[in-house]
Amino acid sequence: MTYCSSCGGPLADGARFCTACGTPVGAVAGIPPPAASDPLDYTIQGDNLQIARVRLKPGQEVYAEAGKMVYKTANVQWTRA
């Protein structure tokens, strides 16, 4: 059984969030998840071939189709869902 890194509560197998405190599973302790009302900071650049530049805050996630994300900065980690 795994436990929440924030509150220590037990986590169900395959859980994405702690049911006790709402922390995403695998989040770094000490970094609170962003509030649900925090807007995503992004810009769309280009005319014919456009790119979406997304600036993530600690705890935010972006999901993309396989093969559609062209590049990332070194401080961003890939995970498979």
Summary of the structure (lengths in Angstrom):
residues: 81
radius of gyration: 15.5
end to end distance: 20.3
largest distance: 49.9
contacts: 119
relative contact order: 0.15
helix: 0%
strand: 20%
